[in-house]
Amino acid sequence: MSRLMLIVFPNLAEKHSDRIREAAEKHGFQVLFFQKASQALPYTGDAEVILGGNPVLSQNAPNLQWFTSRFAGTDPFMAPDAFANPSAVLTSSSGAYGLTISEHVVMVILEILRRQHEYWQHLQKREWVRRLPVRSIYGSRITLLGTGDIGQYTVQRLRGFEPAQMVGVNRGGKNPGSMFDRVLKSENLDQILPETDILIISLPGTEATFHIVSEKQLKLLPDDAVVINVGRGSVVDQNALEKELRSGRLYAGLDVFEEEPVPPESSLWDCPRLIITPHVSGDLTLPYTVEKIVTQFLENLERYCAGEPLLRVVDRKAGY
């Protein structure tokens, strides 16, 4: 009798589906592909392996042994009732998004420093405004709160702009690949903030990271510092940040928010010095990202079928 694998992934190209089907059938799996979670629900009761992004799948899969989220963040799967089978293993697609998110970070930094958003507003009104004072990444002091896949890709891309320094901040104080000029432990974040012109945040949303950048930390940043958040909205005290933006002291580029979508009545929509993007920095429209997710999944499938430990396993108690 075939084992059942469900793939719920709207961005798959035919070549990806073929690769997954070939690898799965080699190990005795029947594979069903779906565009939406709702389409897969009638089959979840018999599923052993699922690749998807919606916890409604794991909530209705009592025989599930392994679930891979096609996203790097796994917040929706942290609820106590997220898995019908509590012993099922959860893995993430962390490692697939660093390239696309790092490019987004560079784009937003340049847009802010070069005043592109303000130029665009003038051009929309057919106003020929020139010579707004601009700044450069060159010589800037950059702090990266989060030194994982996203942080490392971002450092690689920013290095060519010759910033004055790039300091990483993480839990252990370790410097992965010696890529950062130096690395501080999270508890020492406050020490580096007064020396930070650009703060890039790529942390997951956990109890430990909730509002790790709050009113106190924002006030430690120098005037005109730039805050970029591509991690989770809960990491930054959004109200405190909005106050700093409206006071004319800081700039920010936010791709993630404490409430998503941002409500139409939110004051963020007309907040000055803020660039909003609708959680698209790691969007699945980049072919490289989809290819990487599929490759990682198939590598783990070989491990799963061989009884070996899986990569990128998520600790559901820790939240990452």
VOPAGU-2260 file (C-alpha; in pm, 1 decimal, decimal comma):
REM VOPAGU-2260
SITE   aa  ch    i         X         Y         Z
SITE  MET   A    0       0,0       0,0       0,0
SITE  SER   A    1     136,2     341,9     -98,6
SITE  ARG   A    2     225,2     599,4     160,3
SITE  LEU   A    3      63,6     937,6     104,2
SITE  MET   A    4     248,8    1266,2      54,9
SITE  LEU   A    5      67,1    1597,4       5,4
SITE  ILE   A    6     232,8    1894,0    -163,5
SITE  VAL   A    7      46,0    2223,8    -120,1
SITE  PHE   A    8     257,0    2474,3    -307,5
SITE  PRO   A    9     103,5    2720,9    -556,9
SITE  ASN   A   10     433,2    2835,3    -708,9
SITE  LEU   A   11     570,0    2500,9    -822,1
SITE  ALA   A   12     685,3    2473,0   -1180,1
SITE  GLU   A   13     630,5    2146,4   -1363,9
SITE  LYS   A   14     999,1    2061,1   -1331,3
SITE  HIS   A   15     970,8    2087,1    -952,5
SITE  SER   A   16     663,4    1866,9    -940,5
SITE  ASP   A   17     842,2    1609,1   -1154,6
SITE  ARG   A   18    1143,9    1606,4    -923,9
SITE  ILE   A   19     930,0    1560,4    -615,1
SITE  ARG   A   20     716,5    1289,3    -774,7
SITE  GLU   A   21    1018,6    1092,2    -894,0
SITE  ALA   A   22    1191,7    1105,4    -554,3
SITE  ALA   A   23     874,2    1025,2    -361,1
SITE  GLU   A   24     766,6     733,0    -577,5
SITE  LYS   A   25    1114,5     583,4    -543,7
SITE  HIS   A   26    1039,8     551,4    -172,8
SITE  GLY   A   27     688,1     416,8    -216,6
SITE  PHE   A   28     492,6     740,1    -176,9
SITE  GLN   A   29     185,1     841,4    -368,3
SITE  VAL   A   30     206,4    1217,8    -422,7
SITE  LEU   A   31     -86,4    1456,8    -457,8
SITE  PHE   A   32     -29,3    1820,0    -556,5
SITE  PHE   A   33    -257,4    2110,2    -462,0
SITE  GLN   A   34    -269,6    2485,3    -505,7
SITE  LYS   A   35    -463,3    2553,7    -183,2
SITE  ALA   A   36    -487,9    2396,9     161,3
SITE  SER   A   37    -864,7    2369,0     129,4
SITE  GLN   A   38    -819,8    2141,8    -172,4
SITE  ALA   A   39    -590,1    1908,9      22,9
SITE  LEU   A   40    -805,4    1880,3     337,2
SITE  PRO   A   41   -1005,3    1576,1     222,8
SITE  TYR   A   42    -679,0    1380,5     201,4
SITE  THR   A   43    -498,6    1488,8     518,4
SITE  GLY   A   44    -635,3    1202,6     728,7
SITE  ASP   A   45    -408,4     954,9     550,4
SITE  ALA   A   46    -107,7    1180,6     491,7
SITE  GLU   A   47     231,5    1076,7     626,9
SITE  VAL   A   48     431,5    1367,9     482,6
SITE  ILE   A   49     312,6    1717,3     394,8
SITE  LEU   A   50     490,7    2010,8     233,1
SITE  GLY   A   51     275,0    2319,8     278,4
SITE  GLY   A   52     229,1    2645,4     459,6
SITE  ASN   A   53    -102,2    2631,1     645,6
SITE  PRO   A   54    -144,0    2472,2     992,1
SITE  VAL   A   55    -497,3    2365,6     901,0
SITE  LEU   A   56    -322,4    2078,7     721,4
SITE  SER   A   57    -131,2    1954,4    1025,2
SITE  GLN   A   58    -436,2    2008,1    1247,2
SITE  ASN   A   59    -626,1    1755,4    1040,9
SITE  ALA   A   60    -355,7    1494,8     981,2
SITE  PRO   A   61    -365,0    1237,9    1264,9
SITE  ASN   A   62    -119,4    1005,2    1087,2
SITE  LEU   A   63     125,3    1279,5     994,2
SITE  GLN   A   64     490,1    1203,6    1066,5
SITE  TRP   A   65     668,0    1496,6     904,9
SITE  PHE   A   66     552,6    1842,9     799,8
SITE  THR   A   67     774,8    2083,9     607,2
SITE  SER   A   68     670,1    2446,7     602,2
SITE  ARG   A   69     750,8    2611,8     272,3
SITE  PHE   A   70     826,1    2924,8     473,6
SITE  ALA   A   71    1125,9    3008,4     690,3
SITE  GLY   A   72     908,2    3141,4     972,0
SITE  THR   A   73     691,2    2883,7    1146,1
SITE  ASP   A   74     491,7    3101,8    1388,8
SITE  PRO   A   75     150,8    2963,7    1281,4
SITE  PHE   A   76     260,3    2614,3    1385,2
SITE  MET   A   77     344,4    2706,8    1743,6
SITE  ALA   A   78     -12,2    2683,6    1876,4
SITE  PRO   A   79     -74,2    2385,0    2110,2
SITE  ASP   A   80    -337,1    2248,2    1872,2
SITE  ALA   A   81    -134,7    2295,5    1552,9
SITE  PHE   A   82     -73,3    1921,1    1513,6
SITE  ALA   A   83    -327,8    1640,4    1535,1
SITE  ASN   A   84     -27,4    1414,3    1594,2
SITE  PRO   A   85     186,4    1591,1    1860,6
SITE  SER   A   86     486,3    1371,2    1780,2
SITE  ALA   A   87     503,7    1480,4    1415,7
SITE  VAL   A   88     830,3    1649,4    1319,3
SITE  LEU   A   89     819,0    2006,7    1187,0
SITE  THR   A   90    1092,0    2139,3     960,0
SITE  SER   A   91    1119,0    2482,1     800,6
SITE  SER   A   92    1251,7    2616,4     472,3
SITE  SER   A   93    1502,0    2836,9     650,0
SITE  GLY   A   94    1798,1    2890,4     420,9
SITE  ALA   A   95    1591,2    2941,4     108,9
SITE  TYR   A   96    1504,1    3306,7     160,2
SITE  GLY   A   97    1832,6    3481,1     236,5
SITE  LEU   A   98    1903,6    3582,7    -122,3
SITE  THR   A   99    1569,2    3744,3    -200,1
SITE  ILE   A  100    1525,9    3909,6     140,0
SITE  SER   A  101    1878,0    4052,3     135,9
SITE  GLU   A  102    1809,9    4213,2    -201,8
SITE  HIS   A  103    1491,4    4362,8     -59,5
SITE  VAL   A  104    1690,1    4503,7     234,4
SITE  VAL   A  105    1941,8    4669,2       2,4
SITE  MET   A  106    1658,0    4814,6    -206,0
SITE  VAL   A  107    1480,0    4970,2      91,1
SITE  ILE   A  108    1799,6    5108,2     245,5
SITE  LEU   A  109    1891,8    5278,9     -79,4
SITE  GLU   A  110    1538,1    5405,3    -128,3
SITE  ILE   A  111    1549,7    5572,3     212,2
SITE  LEU   A  112    1905,4    5705,0     196,2
SITE  ARG   A  113    1862,5    5834,2    -160,0
SITE  ARG   A  114    1518,6    5983,5     -75,6
SITE  GLN   A  115    1354,0    5797,4    -361,9
SITE  HIS   A  116    1019,5    5773,7    -182,8
SITE  GLU   A  117    1010,0    6150,7    -141,7
SITE  TYR   A  118    1115,3    6213,1    -500,6
SITE  TRP   A  119     836,5    5983,2    -616,4
SITE  GLN   A  120     580,5    6178,3    -414,1
SITE  HIS   A  121     690,6    6501,2    -581,0
SITE  LEU   A  122     686,1    6341,0    -925,9
SITE  GLN   A  123     334,6    6212,5    -869,4
SITE  LYS   A  124     234,0    6577,2    -828,7
SITE  ARG   A  125     440,5    6670,0   -1138,4
SITE  GLU   A  126     683,9    6871,4    -928,3
SITE  TRP   A  127    1043,6    6894,0   -1050,9
SITE  VAL   A  128    1219,6    6886,3    -714,3
SITE  ARG   A  129    1593,7    6825,2    -704,2
SITE  ARG   A  130    1885,8    6803,9    -461,9
SITE  LEU   A  131    1721,3    6654,8    -155,7
SITE  PRO   A  132    2016,8    6577,7      73,8
SITE  VAL   A  133    2109,5    6212,1      34,4
SITE  ARG   A  134    2324,7    5972,8     233,9
SITE  SER   A  135    2531,9    5667,5     149,5
SITE  ILE   A  136    2578,4    5315,0     276,0
SITE  TYR   A  137    2947,1    5392,4     234,7
SITE  GLY   A  138    3086,3    5478,2     577,6
SITE  SER   A  139    2762,6    5382,8     756,0
SITE  ARG   A  140    2762,3    5187,8    1078,6
SITE  ILE   A  141    2534,9    4887,0    1030,5
SITE  THR   A  142    2399,8    4655,3    1299,0
SITE  LEU   A  143    2232,8    4329,5    1202,0
SITE  LEU   A  144    2001,6    4193,3    1469,8
SITE  GLY   A  145    1994,3    3833,3    1353,8
SITE  THR   A  146    2295,6    3663,6    1192,7
SITE  GLY   A  147    2129,7    3363,7    1031,3
SITE  ASP   A  148    2071,1    3300,2     663,5
SITE  ILE   A  149    1916,7    3644,0     602,3
SITE  GLY   A  150    2178,2    3831,7     803,0
SITE  GLN   A  151    2464,5    3653,4     631,0
SITE  TYR   A  152    2332,5    3710,2     280,3
SITE  THR   A  153    2273,3    4075,3     367,7
SITE  VAL   A  154    2628,6    4123,2     495,3
SITE  GLN   A  155    2766,0    3976,3     172,9
SITE  ARG   A  156    2565,1    4217,9     -38,2
SITE  LEU   A  157    2634,3    4525,4     172,0
SITE  ARG   A  158    3008,6    4463,3     195,9
SITE  GLY   A  159    3062,7    4601,8    -154,4
SITE  PHE   A  160    2918,7    4938,9     -45,4
SITE  GLU   A  161    3208,1    4974,1     203,8
SITE  PRO   A  162    3022,9    5054,7     524,4
SITE  ALA   A  163    3231,9    5162,1     821,9
SITE  GLN   A  164    3136,2    4853,2    1020,2
SITE  MET   A  165    2887,7    4567,9    1022,0
SITE  VAL   A  166    2815,7    4430,5    1367,3
SITE  GLY   A  167    2605,5    4120,1    1423,4
SITE  VAL   A  168    2389,0    4052,7    1726,7
SITE  ASN   A  169    2272,4    3703,3    1822,1
SITE  ARG   A  170    2202,9    3483,9    2123,1
SITE  GLY   A  171    2540,9    3314,9    2143,1
SITE  GLY   A  172    2773,4    3591,5    2032,6
SITE  LYS   A  173    2927,1    3365,8    1766,7
SITE  ASN   A  174    3043,9    3502,0    1432,8
SITE  PRO   A  175    2925,2    3261,9    1157,1
SITE  GLY   A  176    3195,9    3226,8     895,8
SITE  SER   A  177    3371,1    3532,3    1043,0
SITE  MET   A  178    3147,0    3734,8     812,0
SITE  PHE   A  179    3073,8    4016,5    1055,8
SITE  ASP   A  180    3327,2    4267,8    1179,9
SITE  ARG   A  181    3227,1    4159,9    1529,5
SITE  VAL   A  182    2930,9    3996,6    1701,0
SITE  LEU   A  183    2762,7    4083,1    2029,8
SITE  LYS   A  184    2526,0    3877,5    2239,8
SITE  SER   A  185    2161,0    3980,7    2237,7
SITE  GLU   A  186    2179,3    4106,6    2594,5
SITE  ASN   A  187    2442,1    4357,6    2479,7
SITE  LEU   A  188    2228,3    4503,8    2200,8
SITE  ASP   A  189    2190,2    4836,9    2380,9
SITE  GLN   A  190    2567,6    4891,1    2371,3
SITE  ILE   A  191    2586,8    4906,9    1992,6
SITE  LEU   A  192    2268,0    5101,4    1917,7
SITE  PRO   A  193    2417,4    5449,3    1978,5
SITE  GLU   A  194    2677,5    5359,4    1711,9
SITE  THR   A  195    2419,3    5232,7    1460,2
SITE  ASP   A  196    2318,2    5425,8    1149,2
SITE  ILE   A  197    2125,9    5133,8     997,7
SITE  LEU   A  198    1958,2    4863,9    1208,1
SITE  ILE   A  199    1853,8    4552,6    1013,9
SITE  ILE   A  200    1625,1    4310,4    1198,0
SITE  SER   A  201    1571,1    3952,8    1078,6
SITE  LEU   A  202    1463,3    3772,6    1395,7
SITE  PRO   A  203    1185,5    3514,1    1429,1
SITE  GLY   A  204     879,8    3593,0    1638,8
SITE  THR   A  205     920,5    3417,7    1974,1
SITE  GLU   A  206     862,7    3498,9    2340,8
SITE  ALA   A  207    1232,6    3582,1    2371,3
SITE  THR   A  208    1227,2    3827,9    2079,3
SITE  PHE   A  209     895,5    3999,8    2155,0
SITE  HIS   A  210     957,9    4378,6    2150,0
SITE  ILE   A  211    1332,3    4324,4    2181,4
SITE  VAL   A  212    1344,4    4660,6    2002,4
SITE  SER   A  213    1119,8    4875,0    2219,9
SITE  GLU   A  214    1100,5    5242,5    2313,4
SITE  LYS   A  215    1426,2    5223,5    2509,8
SITE  GLN   A  216    1623,5    5071,0    2221,6
SITE  LEU   A  217    1478,4    5311,5    1964,2
SITE  LYS   A  218    1577,6    5611,8    2173,4
SITE  LEU   A  219    1934,9    5482,9    2186,6
SITE  LEU   A  220    1965,4    5508,9    1809,0
SITE  PRO   A  221    2122,0    5831,6    1676,6
SITE  ASP   A  222    1912,8    6088,3    1491,2
SITE  ASP   A  223    1819,9    5988,9    1135,0
SITE  ALA   A  224    1905,2    5623,2    1192,8
SITE  VAL   A  225    1725,2    5375,2     967,6
SITE  VAL   A  226    1533,1    5074,6    1104,2
SITE  ILE   A  227    1465,0    4787,4     861,7
SITE  ASN   A  228    1251,9    4493,5     978,8
SITE  VAL   A  229    1218,0    4181,8     761,7
SITE  GLY   A  230    1185,3    3934,0    1048,7
SITE  ARG   A  231     858,7    3940,4    1240,5
SITE  GLY   A  232     645,1    4238,8    1336,8
SITE  SER   A  233     633,1    4137,4    1703,3
SITE  VAL   A  234    1007,4    4201,0    1738,7
SITE  VAL   A  235     960,7    4580,7    1722,9
SITE  ASP   A  236     731,8    4792,5    1939,2
SITE  GLN   A  237     539,6    4937,4    1649,2
SITE  ASN   A  238     374,0    5218,2    1845,6
SITE  ALA   A  239     706,8    5333,6    1986,9
SITE  LEU   A  240     862,0    5327,6    1639,9
SITE  GLU   A  241     576,6    5529,0    1491,1
SITE  LYS   A  242     627,5    5797,7    1757,5
SITE  GLU   A  243     995,2    5824,2    1663,5
SITE  LEU   A  244     908,3    5848,5    1293,1
SITE  ARG   A  245     644,3    6113,9    1344,4
SITE  SER   A  246     882,6    6314,4    1562,3
SITE  GLY   A  247    1117,2    6334,3    1261,9
SITE  ARG   A  248    1399,8    6150,5    1436,1
SITE  LEU   A  249    1421,4    5810,1    1263,3
SITE  TYR   A  250    1346,9    5645,8     928,4
SITE  ALA   A  251    1209,0    5295,9     880,3
SITE  GLY   A  252    1131,1    5032,1     619,8
SITE  LEU   A  253     886,9    4769,4     744,7
SITE  ASP   A  254     792,4    4453,2     561,2
SITE  VAL   A  255     636,3    4286,5     866,8
SITE  PHE   A  256     385,6    4418,7    1119,5
SITE  GLU   A  257     224,3    4334,0    1450,9
SITE  GLU   A  258    -106,1    4296,5    1268,0
SITE  GLU   A  259    -120,3    4176,6     907,9
SITE  PRO   A  260    -263,7    4292,9     681,1
SITE  VAL   A  261    -221,3    4642,8     820,6
SITE  PRO   A  262    -581,0    4762,1     882,1
SITE  PRO   A  263    -707,2    5031,8     643,5
SITE  GLU   A  264    -769,2    5262,4     939,6
SITE  SER   A  265    -413,2    5225,1    1074,5
SITE  SER   A  266    -217,2    5546,8    1122,2
SITE  LEU   A  267      86,9    5374,4     968,9
SITE  TRP   A  268     -44,5    5435,2     618,7
SITE  ASP   A  269      30,5    5806,9     633,5
SITE  CYS   A  270     324,9    5790,0     873,1
SITE  PRO   A  271     615,8    6005,3     752,0
SITE  ARG   A  272     965,1    5863,6     706,2
SITE  LEU   A  273     821,6    5513,0     663,4
SITE  ILE   A  274     831,1    5277,3     366,7
SITE  ILE   A  275     573,3    4998,2     388,8
SITE  THR   A  276     593,1    4677,1     188,7
SITE  PRO   A  277     320,6    4411,2     237,1
SITE  HIS   A  278     533,2    4121,0     368,2
SITE  VAL   A  279     688,6    4052,9      29,4
SITE  SER   A  280    1062,9    4056,6     101,8
SITE  GLY   A  281    1070,6    3677,0      92,9
SITE  ASP   A  282     797,4    3628,8    -162,6
SITE  LEU   A  283     782,8    3296,0    -344,2
SITE  THR   A  284     775,6    3458,2    -686,4
SITE  LEU   A  285    1155,8    3440,7    -718,2
SITE  PRO   A  286    1238,4    3114,9    -902,8
SITE  TYR   A  287    1560,0    3071,9    -702,3
SITE  THR   A  288    1363,2    3059,2    -377,7
SITE  VAL   A  289    1124,5    2791,4    -502,7
SITE  GLU   A  290    1414,0    2586,5    -640,6
SITE  LYS   A  291    1594,3    2607,5    -306,3
SITE  ILE   A  292    1285,5    2502,1    -107,9
SITE  VAL   A  293    1233,1    2198,6    -331,0
SITE  THR   A  294    1600,5    2100,4    -314,8
SITE  GLN   A  295    1603,4    2126,3      65,9
SITE  PHE   A  296    1282,1    1924,8      91,0
SITE  LEU   A  297    1419,8    1646,7    -129,2
SITE  GLU   A  298    1743,4    1635,7      70,4
SITE  ASN   A  299    1538,4    1590,9     384,4
SITE  LEU   A  300    1317,6    1331,0     215,8
SITE  GLU   A  301    1623,6    1113,9     159,4
SITE  ARG   A  302    1714,1    1155,1     525,9
SITE  TYR   A  303    1358,9    1079,1     636,8
SITE  CYS   A  304    1339,8     759,8     433,3
SITE  ALA   A  305    1683,2     650,1     558,4
SITE  GLY   A  306    1584,5     710,8     921,5
SITE  GLU   A  307    1843,4     986,0     959,2
SITE  PRO   A  308    1797,4    1313,1    1153,0
SITE  LEU   A  309    1626,3    1583,7     949,8
SITE  LEU   A  310    1774,0    1927,0     884,6
SITE  ARG   A  311    1608,4    2254,5     990,0
SITE  VAL   A  312    1394,3    2086,7    1256,3
SITE  VAL   A  313    1182,3    2338,1    1447,6
SITE  ASP   A  314    1160,4    2319,9    1827,1
SITE  ARG   A  315     791,3    2396,5    1874,1
SITE  LYS   A  316     846,5    2486,7    2239,8
SITE  ALA   A  317    1124,5    2734,8    2163,4
SITE  GLY   A  318     942,0    2868,4    1858,1
SITE  TYR   A  319    1225,2    2829,9    1602,1
